[in-house]
Amino acid sequence: VRRDGRMPDALWEQIETLLPPGKPHPLGCHRRRVDHRKAMDAIFFVLRTGMPWNALKETGICSSSSAHRRFQEWTQAGVFAALWKQGLETYEALVGLDWAWQAMDGAMPQAPLGGEKNREESDGSGEKGDETEPAHGRGRHPGGSGGRGGQP
């Protein structure tokens, strides 16, 4: 990441080769679509910071709707999966990956104390009421005197 928060030119050159050909503007109007690099910068910014898509407007990179639309298009086209694969291959060539310890999948067995298969079904409520006394020492009283606005 450069000082201005944008991706380095070398990374963009790699990503650009993975992008599908551009589509016309979705509204069919004369406005050109947001530049691919700006859209990718916006996507990476959201992914890096964890901020909501709608906050992109304040960054000035590009609109949230354009970035999110492009994110969906590129995800469907397999761009990010290809980028991940390319990154792994590059790391493998430079440093090497120890594939011996990798798991085949992420499946997890049933928990040892997970219960019996044919046990009775719960009624779903799971709430039997709080029978402990509140920390303030005053018991709960129906009708709202428990300090919670009348909620039990």
Buried (B, 14 or more C-beta within 10 A) or exposed (E): EEEEEBBEEEBBEBBEEBBEEEEEEEEEEEEEBBEBBBBBBBBBBBEEEEBEBEEBEEBEBBBBBBBBBBBEBBEEBEBBEBBEEBEEEEEEEEEEEEEEEEEEEEEEEEEEEEEEEEEEEEEEEEEEEEEEEEEEEEEBEEEEEBEEEEEE
